[in-house]
């Protein structure tokens, strides 16, 4: 989905601002998705190999309609990415140790 879609739908341009803190982003390598009849909840987690506990780094709550729009936008962007860069391999297809070559973590 393109921001210009909003302009076409409403007839006015949407001005979106982002703070420096949010612009830095938050790394996540796991998403946990749950839902009720009224909303989808996506928790983004950064799981570190060898550590027994991880914390949710960000939670996004969406209406079912927006969740579906996000799914379509992600599918479109993955198609574009793969057209430019080749197929994205699933983690199951990649052979790498979960320790990433480093020593086992200890708490």
N, CA, C and O atoms as a GROMACS GRO file, in nm:
protein
  428
    1UNK      N    1   0.084  -0.118   0.000
    1UNK     CA    2   0.000   0.000   0.000
    1UNK      C    3   0.088   0.124   0.000
    1UNK      O    4   0.192   0.126   0.065
    2UNK      N    5   0.048   0.221  -0.068
    2UNK     CA    6   0.123   0.345  -0.083
    2UNK      C    7   0.051   0.455  -0.006
    2UNK      O    8  -0.072   0.456   0.002
    3UNK      N    9   0.128   0.547   0.050
    3UNK     CA   10   0.067   0.660   0.122
    3UNK      C   11  -0.023   0.739   0.028
    3UNK      O   12  -0.121   0.799   0.073
    4UNK      N   13   0.010   0.741  -0.100
    4UNK     CA   14  -0.072   0.814  -0.196
    4UNK      C   15  -0.212   0.754  -0.208
    4UNK      O   16  -0.304   0.824  -0.251
    5UNK      N   17  -0.231   0.627  -0.169
    5UNK     CA   18  -0.364   0.567  -0.169
    5UNK      C   19  -0.458   0.648  -0.080
    5UNK      O   20  -0.575   0.665  -0.113
    6UNK      N   21  -0.407   0.696   0.033
    6UNK     CA   22  -0.489   0.777   0.122
    6UNK      C   23  -0.534   0.905   0.055
    6UNK      O   24  -0.647   0.951   0.074
    7UNK      N   25  -0.444   0.964  -0.026
    7UNK     CA   26  -0.478   1.087  -0.096
    7UNK      C   27  -0.589   1.060  -0.196
    7UNK      O   28  -0.681   1.142  -0.210
    8UNK      N   29  -0.582   0.947  -0.266
    8UNK     CA   30  -0.684   0.914  -0.365
    8UNK      C   31  -0.818   0.885  -0.300
    8UNK      O   32  -0.922   0.918  -0.357
    9UNK      N   33  -0.819   0.826  -0.181
    9UNK     CA   34  -0.943   0.789  -0.116
    9UNK      C   35  -1.012   0.908  -0.051
    9UNK      O   36  -1.134   0.918  -0.056
   10UNK      N   37  -0.937   0.997   0.008
   10UNK     CA   38  -0.997   1.107   0.083
   10UNK      C   39  -0.995   1.240   0.009
   10UNK      O   40  -1.066   1.332   0.046
   11UNK      N   41  -0.914   1.251  -0.096
   11UNK     CA   42  -0.904   1.376  -0.169
   11UNK      C   43  -0.810   1.476  -0.105
   11UNK      O   44  -0.791   1.585  -0.158
   12UNK      N   45  -0.750   1.440   0.008
   12UNK     CA   46  -0.653   1.529   0.071
   12UNK      C   47  -0.529   1.448   0.108
   12UNK      O   48  -0.535   1.326   0.125
   13UNK      N   49  -0.417   1.518   0.119
   13UNK     CA   50  -0.290   1.451   0.149
   13UNK      C   51  -0.277   1.428   0.299
   13UNK      O   52  -0.313   1.515   0.379
   14UNK      N   53  -0.226   1.313   0.336
   14UNK     CA   54  -0.204   1.279   0.476
   14UNK      C   55  -0.060   1.312   0.512
   14UNK      O   56   0.034   1.264   0.447
   15UNK      N   57  -0.041   1.394   0.614
   15UNK     CA   58   0.092   1.435   0.659
   15UNK      C   59   0.131   1.345   0.777
   15UNK      O   60   0.069   1.352   0.883
   16UNK      N   61   0.234   1.262   0.759
   16UNK     CA   62   0.277   1.169   0.862
   16UNK      C   63   0.414   1.212   0.914
   16UNK      O   64   0.506   1.234   0.835
   17UNK      N   65   0.426   1.224   1.046
   17UNK     CA   66   0.552   1.260   1.109
   17UNK      C   67   0.604   1.140   1.189
   17UNK      O   68   0.526   1.055   1.233
   18UNK      N   69   0.736   1.134   1.207
   18UNK     CA   70   0.796   1.026   1.284
   18UNK      C   71   0.905   1.086   1.374
   18UNK      O   72   0.988   1.165   1.329
   19UNK      N   73   0.903   1.048   1.501
   19UNK     CA   74   1.004   1.099   1.593
   19UNK      C   75   1.137   1.027   1.566
   19UNK      O   76   1.139   0.921   1.504
   20UNK      N   77   1.246   1.086   1.613
   20UNK     CA   78   1.378   1.024   1.595
   20UNK      C   79   1.383   0.887   1.661
   20UNK      O   80   1.440   0.794   1.606
   21UNK      N   81   1.324   0.876   1.780
   21UNK     CA   82   1.326   0.749   1.853
   21UNK      C   83   1.256   0.638   1.775
   21UNK      O   84   1.306   0.527   1.765
   22UNK      N   85   1.139   0.669   1.721
   22UNK     CA   86   1.064   0.570   1.644
   22UNK      C   87   1.136   0.540   1.512
   22UNK      O   88   1.137   0.426   1.467
   23UNK      N   89   1.195   0.642   1.451
   23UNK     CA   90   1.265   0.624   1.324
   23UNK      C   91   1.384   0.529   1.336
   23UNK      O   92   1.421   0.464   1.237
   24UNK      N   93   1.443   0.518   1.455
   24UNK     CA   94   1.554   0.425   1.475
   24UNK      C   95   1.509   0.281   1.461
   24UNK      O   96   1.588   0.195   1.424
   25UNK      N   97   1.383   0.254   1.489
   25UNK     CA   98   1.328   0.120   1.475
   25UNK      C   99   1.364   0.030   1.591
   25UNK      O  100   1.448   0.063   1.675
   26UNK      N  101   1.299  -0.085   1.594
   26UNK     CA  102   1.324  -0.187   1.696
   26UNK      C  103   1.338  -0.320   1.624
   26UNK      O  104   1.250  -0.358   1.547
   27UNK      N  105   1.448  -0.390   1.648
   27UNK     CA  106   1.471  -0.518   1.582
   27UNK      C  107   1.384  -0.626   1.645
   27UNK      O  108   1.371  -0.633   1.768
   28UNK      N  109   1.325  -0.709   1.563
   28UNK     CA  110   1.247  -0.824   1.610
   28UNK      C  111   1.271  -0.940   1.515
   28UNK      O  112   1.278  -0.922   1.393
   29UNK      N  113   1.284  -1.060   1.571
   29UNK     CA  114   1.298  -1.179   1.487
   29UNK      C  115   1.188  -1.281   1.515
   29UNK      O  116   1.198  -1.397   1.475
   30UNK      N  117   1.085  -1.236   1.585
   30UNK     CA  118   0.969  -1.321   1.612
   30UNK      C  119   0.846  -1.231   1.625
   30UNK      O  120   0.851  -1.128   1.691
   31UNK      N  121   0.738  -1.272   1.562
   31UNK     CA  122   0.610  -1.203   1.577
   31UNK      C  123   0.508  -1.304   1.627
   31UNK      O  124   0.495  -1.414   1.572
   32UNK      N  125   0.436  -1.266   1.730
   32UNK     CA  126   0.331  -1.351   1.786
   32UNK      C  127   0.198  -1.281   1.758
   32UNK      O  128   0.178  -1.166   1.800
   33UNK      N  129   0.109  -1.349   1.688
   33UNK     CA  130  -0.017  -1.287   1.646
   33UNK      C  131  -0.133  -1.356   1.715
   33UNK      O  132  -0.148  -1.478   1.708
   34UNK      N  133  -0.217  -1.277   1.782
   34UNK     CA  134  -0.340  -1.327   1.844
   34UNK      C  135  -0.454  -1.237   1.798
   34UNK      O  136  -0.431  -1.128   1.744
   35UNK      N  137  -0.577  -1.283   1.819
   35UNK     CA  138  -0.689  -1.200   1.777
   35UNK      C  139  -0.812  -1.231   1.860
   35UNK      O  140  -0.826  -1.338   1.919
   36UNK      N  141  -0.901  -1.133   1.862
   36UNK     CA  142  -1.035  -1.148   1.919
   36UNK      C  143  -1.132  -1.116   1.806
   36UNK      O  144  -1.090  -1.103   1.691
   37UNK      N  145  -1.259  -1.105   1.836
   37UNK     CA  146  -1.355  -1.071   1.731
   37UNK      C  147  -1.338  -0.927   1.682
   37UNK      O  148  -1.384  -0.894   1.573
   38UNK      N  149  -1.271  -0.841   1.761
   38UNK     CA  150  -1.263  -0.700   1.728
   38UNK      C  151  -1.125  -0.650   1.690
   38UNK      O  152  -1.112  -0.540   1.635
   39UNK      N  153  -1.020  -0.728   1.718
   39UNK     CA  154  -0.885  -0.677   1.693
   39UNK      C  155  -0.783  -0.788   1.675
   39UNK      O  156  -0.802  -0.901   1.722
   40UNK      N  157  -0.675  -0.754   1.605
   40UNK     CA  158  -0.558  -0.839   1.592
   40UNK      C  159  -0.446  -0.775   1.674
   40UNK      O  160  -0.427  -0.654   1.669
   41UNK      N  161  -0.374  -0.855   1.748
   41UNK     CA  162  -0.263  -0.806   1.829
   41UNK      C  163  -0.136  -0.872   1.777
   41UNK      O  164  -0.127  -0.995   1.771
   42UNK      N  165  -0.038  -0.790   1.740
   42UNK     CA  166   0.090  -0.842   1.691
   42UNK      C  167   0.197  -0.798   1.790
   42UNK      O  168   0.224  -0.678   1.805
   43UNK      N  169   0.258  -0.895   1.858
   43UNK     CA  170   0.368  -0.869   1.950
   43UNK      C  171   0.499  -0.901   1.878
   43UNK      O  172   0.516  -1.011   1.825
   44UNK      N  173   0.591  -0.805   1.878
   44UNK     CA  174   0.722  -0.823   1.816
   44UNK      C  175   0.824  -0.848   1.927
   44UNK      O  176   0.833  -0.772   2.023
   45UNK      N  177   0.902  -0.956   1.910
   45UNK     CA  178   0.995  -1.002   2.012
   45UNK      C  179   1.134  -1.015   1.950
   45UNK      O  180   1.147  -1.052   1.833
   46UNK      N  181   1.237  -0.986   2.027
   46UNK     CA  182   1.376  -1.010   1.987
   46UNK      C  183   1.425  -1.127   2.070
   46UNK      O  184   1.458  -1.111   2.188
   47UNK      N  185   1.431  -1.246   2.009
   47UNK     CA  186   1.476  -1.367   2.077
   47UNK      C  187   1.625  -1.383   2.052
   47UNK      O  188   1.669  -1.389   1.937
   48UNK      N  189   1.703  -1.390   2.159
   48UNK     CA  190   1.846  -1.408   2.147
   48UNK      C  191   1.880  -1.555   2.169
   48UNK      O  192   1.831  -1.615   2.264
   49UNK      N  193   1.962  -1.614   2.083
   49UNK     CA  194   1.999  -1.754   2.098
   49UNK      C  195   2.063  -1.781   2.234
   49UNK      O  196   2.146  -1.703   2.281
   50UNK      N  197   2.025  -1.891   2.294
   50UNK     CA  198   2.085  -1.933   2.420
   50UNK      C  199   2.029  -1.865   2.543
   50UNK      O  200   2.072  -1.895   2.655
   51UNK      N  201   1.936  -1.773   2.526
   51UNK     CA  202   1.877  -1.708   2.643
   51UNK      C  203   1.738  -1.766   2.667
   51UNK      O  204   1.661  -1.784   2.572
   52UNK      N  205   1.705  -1.796   2.791
   52UNK     CA  206   1.578  -1.863   2.820
   52UNK      C  207   1.456  -1.771   2.820
   52UNK      O  208   1.342  -1.819   2.822
   53UNK      N  209   1.477  -1.640   2.820
   53UNK     CA  210   1.366  -1.547   2.835
   53UNK      C  211   1.381  -1.431   2.737
   53UNK      O  212   1.492  -1.382   2.714
   54UNK      N  213   1.270  -1.388   2.679
   54UNK     CA  214   1.269  -1.274   2.588
   54UNK      C  215   1.153  -1.184   2.624
   54UNK      O  216   1.056  -1.228   2.686
   55UNK      N  217   1.163  -1.056   2.585
   55UNK     CA  218   1.057  -0.960   2.614
   55UNK      C  219   0.996  -0.909   2.485
   55UNK      O  220   1.063  -0.899   2.382
   56UNK      N  221   0.867  -0.876   2.493
   56UNK     CA  222   0.801  -0.811   2.381
   56UNK      C  223   0.861  -0.672   2.368
   56UNK      O  224   0.865  -0.596   2.465
   57UNK      N  225   0.907  -0.638   2.248
   57UNK     CA  226   0.967  -0.507   2.223
   57UNK      C  227   0.866  -0.406   2.173
   57UNK      O  228   0.882  -0.285   2.192
   58UNK      N  229   0.760  -0.456   2.107
   58UNK     CA  230   0.659  -0.366   2.054
   58UNK      C  231   0.530  -0.444   2.035
   58UNK      O  232   0.532  -0.562   2.000
   59UNK      N  233   0.417  -0.377   2.058
   59UNK     CA  234   0.285  -0.438   2.037
   59UNK      C  235   0.205  -0.345   1.948
   59UNK      O  236   0.193  -0.225   1.975
   60UNK      N  237   0.149  -0.402   1.842
   60UNK     CA  238   0.064  -0.327   1.750
   60UNK      C  239  -0.074  -0.390   1.754
   60UNK      O  240  -0.088  -0.512   1.742
   61UNK      N  241  -0.177  -0.307   1.772
   61UNK     CA  242  -0.315  -0.354   1.777
   61UNK      C  243  -0.387  -0.298   1.654
   61UNK      O  244  -0.386  -0.177   1.629
   62UNK      N  245  -0.450  -0.388   1.578
   62UNK     CA  246  -0.515  -0.350   1.452
   62UNK      C  247  -0.660  -0.398   1.449
   62UNK      O  248  -0.694  -0.498   1.512
   63UNK      N  249  -0.742  -0.326   1.376
   63UNK     CA  250  -0.876  -0.376   1.348
   63UNK      C  251  -0.860  -0.491   1.248
   63UNK      O  252  -0.758  -0.499   1.180
   64UNK      N  253  -0.959  -0.579   1.237
   64UNK     CA  254  -0.949  -0.686   1.137
   64UNK      C  255  -0.930  -0.632   0.994
   64UNK      O  256  -0.857  -0.690   0.915
   65UNK      N  257  -0.996  -0.520   0.963
   65UNK     CA  258  -0.983  -0.462   0.830
   65UNK      C  259  -0.840  -0.415   0.805
   65UNK      O  260  -0.785  -0.437   0.697
   66UNK      N  261  -0.780  -0.349   0.903
   66UNK     CA  262  -0.642  -0.302   0.886
   66UNK      C  263  -0.544  -0.417   0.885
   66UNK      O  264  -0.442  -0.410   0.816
   67UNK      N  265  -0.572  -0.523   0.961
   67UNK     CA  266  -0.484  -0.641   0.959
   67UNK      C  267  -0.482  -0.702   0.819
   67UNK      O  268  -0.376  -0.742   0.770
   68UNK      N  269  -0.598  -0.708   0.755
   68UNK     CA  270  -0.606  -0.764   0.620
   68UNK      C  271  -0.533  -0.674   0.520
   68UNK      O  272  -0.465  -0.723   0.430
   69UNK      N  273  -0.548  -0.542   0.535
   69UNK     CA  274  -0.476  -0.449   0.447
   69UNK      C  275  -0.324  -0.462   0.466
   69UNK      O  276  -0.249  -0.455   0.370
   70UNK      N  277  -0.281  -0.481   0.592
   70UNK     CA  278  -0.138  -0.500   0.619
   70UNK      C  279  -0.089  -0.628   0.553
   70UNK      O  280   0.019  -0.629   0.493
   71UNK      N  281  -0.166  -0.736   0.563
   71UNK     CA  282  -0.128  -0.863   0.501
   71UNK      C  283  -0.111  -0.846   0.349
   71UNK      O  284  -0.014  -0.895   0.292
   72UNK      N  285  -0.204  -0.776   0.285
   72UNK     CA  286  -0.195  -0.754   0.141
   72UNK      C  287  -0.074  -0.668   0.105
   72UNK      O  288  -0.004  -0.695   0.008
   73UNK      N  289  -0.051  -0.563   0.184
   73UNK     CA  290   0.063  -0.475   0.158
   73UNK      C  291   0.195  -0.550   0.177
   73UNK      O  292   0.289  -0.530   0.099
   74UNK      N  293   0.203  -0.636   0.279
   74UNK     CA  294   0.324  -0.716   0.300
   74UNK      C  295   0.347  -0.810   0.182
   74UNK      O  296   0.459  -0.824   0.134
   75UNK      N  297   0.240  -0.876   0.135
   75UNK     CA  298   0.252  -0.969   0.022
   75UNK      C  299   0.300  -0.895  -0.103
   75UNK      O  300   0.386  -0.946  -0.175
   76UNK      N  301   0.247  -0.777  -0.129
   76UNK     CA  302   0.290  -0.698  -0.244
   76UNK      C  303   0.437  -0.659  -0.233
   76UNK      O  304   0.511  -0.668  -0.331
   77UNK      N  305   0.479  -0.616  -0.114
   77UNK     CA  306   0.617  -0.574  -0.096
   77UNK      C  307   0.714  -0.691  -0.101
   77UNK      O  308   0.826  -0.676  -0.150
   78UNK      N  309   0.674  -0.807  -0.052
   78UNK     CA  310   0.760  -0.926  -0.062
   78UNK      C  311   0.776  -0.965  -0.209
   78UNK      O  312   0.885  -1.002  -0.252
   79UNK      N  313   0.667  -0.957  -0.286
   79UNK     CA  314   0.676  -0.986  -0.429
   79UNK      C  315   0.775  -0.892  -0.498
   79UNK      O  316   0.859  -0.937  -0.576
   80UNK      N  317   0.767  -0.764  -0.468
   80UNK     CA  318   0.858  -0.665  -0.527
   80UNK      C  319   1.003  -0.692  -0.485
   80UNK      O  320   1.094  -0.685  -0.567
   81UNK      N  321   1.023  -0.723  -0.356
   81UNK     CA  322   1.158  -0.752  -0.306
   81UNK      C  323   1.217  -0.873  -0.377
   81UNK      O  324   1.331  -0.869  -0.422
   82UNK      N  325   1.137  -0.981  -0.388
   82UNK     CA  326   1.188  -1.102  -0.452
   82UNK      C  327   1.212  -1.083  -0.601
   82UNK      O  328   1.300  -1.147  -0.658
   83UNK      N  329   1.136  -0.996  -0.666
   83UNK     CA  330   1.159  -0.966  -0.806
   83UNK      C  331   1.295  -0.900  -0.825
   83UNK      O  332   1.361  -0.923  -0.926
   84UNK      N  333   1.337  -0.818  -0.730
   84UNK     CA  334   1.465  -0.749  -0.738
   84UNK      C  335   1.581  -0.831  -0.684
   84UNK      O  336   1.692  -0.824  -0.736
   85UNK      N  337   1.556  -0.911  -0.579
   85UNK     CA  338   1.665  -0.975  -0.506
   85UNK      C  339   1.664  -1.127  -0.508
   85UNK      O  340   1.755  -1.190  -0.454
   86UNK      N  341   1.566  -1.188  -0.568
   86UNK     CA  342   1.554  -1.332  -0.569
   86UNK      C  343   1.470  -1.381  -0.452
   86UNK      O  344   1.436  -1.304  -0.363
   87UNK      N  345   1.436  -1.509  -0.454
   87UNK     CA  346   1.348  -1.564  -0.351
   87UNK      C  347   1.405  -1.553  -0.211
   87UNK      O  348   1.526  -1.569  -0.190
   88UNK      N  349   1.318  -1.526  -0.117
   88UNK     CA  350   1.356  -1.525   0.025
   88UNK      C  351   1.341  -1.669   0.074
   88UNK      O  352   1.235  -1.730   0.059
   89UNK      N  353   1.446  -1.722   0.133
   89UNK     CA  354   1.440  -1.858   0.186
   89UNK      C  355   1.375  -1.857   0.323
   89UNK      O  356   1.400  -1.767   0.404
   90UNK      N  357   1.290  -1.957   0.349
   90UNK     CA  358   1.235  -1.975   0.482
   90UNK      C  359   1.346  -2.018   0.576
   90UNK      O  360   1.443  -2.079   0.533
   91UNK      N  361   1.332  -1.986   0.704
   91UNK     CA  362   1.434  -2.025   0.801
   91UNK      C  363   1.456  -2.176   0.802
   91UNK      O  364   1.567  -2.222   0.827
   92UNK      N  365   1.350  -2.253   0.775
   92UNK     CA  366   1.362  -2.398   0.774
   92UNK      C  367   1.455  -2.444   0.662
   92UNK      O  368   1.516  -2.551   0.673
   93UNK      N  369   1.466  -2.366   0.554
   93UNK     CA  370   1.552  -2.401   0.441
   93UNK      C  371   1.698  -2.364   0.466
   93UNK      O  372   1.787  -2.416   0.400
   94UNK      N  373   1.723  -2.276   0.562
   94UNK     CA  374   1.858  -2.230   0.588
   94UNK      C  375   1.923  -2.317   0.695
   94UNK      O  376   1.862  -2.350   0.796
   95UNK      N  377   2.046  -2.353   0.670
   95UNK     CA  378   2.119  -2.438   0.766
   95UNK      C  379   2.221  -2.352   0.840
   95UNK      O  380   2.326  -2.319   0.786
   96UNK      N  381   2.189  -2.317   0.962
   96UNK     CA  382   2.284  -2.246   1.047
   96UNK      C  383   2.257  -2.285   1.191
   96UNK      O  384   2.142  -2.310   1.228
   97UNK      N  385   2.362  -2.290   1.273
   97UNK     CA  386   2.342  -2.329   1.413
   97UNK      C  387   2.273  -2.218   1.490
   97UNK      O  388   2.293  -2.100   1.462
   98UNK      N  389   2.192  -2.254   1.587
   98UNK     CA  390   2.121  -2.154   1.666
   98UNK      C  391   2.214  -2.075   1.756
   98UNK      O  392   2.174  -1.971   1.810
   99UNK      N  393   2.336  -2.120   1.773
   99UNK     CA  394   2.431  -2.044   1.854
   99UNK      C  395   2.499  -1.936   1.772
   99UNK      O  396   2.573  -1.854   1.828
  100UNK      N  397   2.476  -1.932   1.642
  100UNK     CA  398   2.536  -1.834   1.552
  100UNK      C  399   2.689  -1.834   1.561
  100UNK      O  400   2.752  -1.732   1.535
  101UNK      N  401   2.748  -1.948   1.598
  101UNK     CA  402   2.891  -1.961   1.600
  101UNK      C  403   2.957  -1.906   1.725
  101UNK      O  404   3.078  -1.920   1.740
  102UNK      N  405   2.884  -1.845   1.814
  102UNK     CA  406   2.940  -1.789   1.936
  102UNK      C  407   2.930  -1.887   2.052
  102UNK      O  408   2.871  -1.994   2.038
  103UNK      N  409   2.986  -1.850   2.164
  103UNK     CA  410   2.977  -1.938   2.281
  103UNK      C  411   2.834  -1.943   2.333
  103UNK      O  412   2.755  -1.851   2.311
  104UNK      N  413   2.802  -2.052   2.402
  104UNK     CA  414   2.669  -2.064   2.461
  104UNK      C  415   2.650  -1.958   2.568
  104UNK      O  416   2.740  -1.933   2.648
  105UNK      N  417   2.534  -1.895   2.568
  105UNK     CA  418   2.506  -1.789   2.665
  105UNK      C  419   2.477  -1.848   2.803
  105UNK      O  420   2.420  -1.957   2.815
  106UNK      N  421   2.517  -1.776   2.904
  106UNK     CA  422   2.488  -1.816   3.041
  106UNK      C  423   2.430  -1.697   3.115
  106UNK      O  424   2.473  -1.584   3.097
  107UNK      N  425   2.332  -1.725   3.199
  107UNK     CA  426   2.269  -1.618   3.276
  107UNK      C  427   2.324  -1.616   3.418
  107UNK      O  428   2.284  -1.532   3.498
   0.00000   0.00000   0.00000
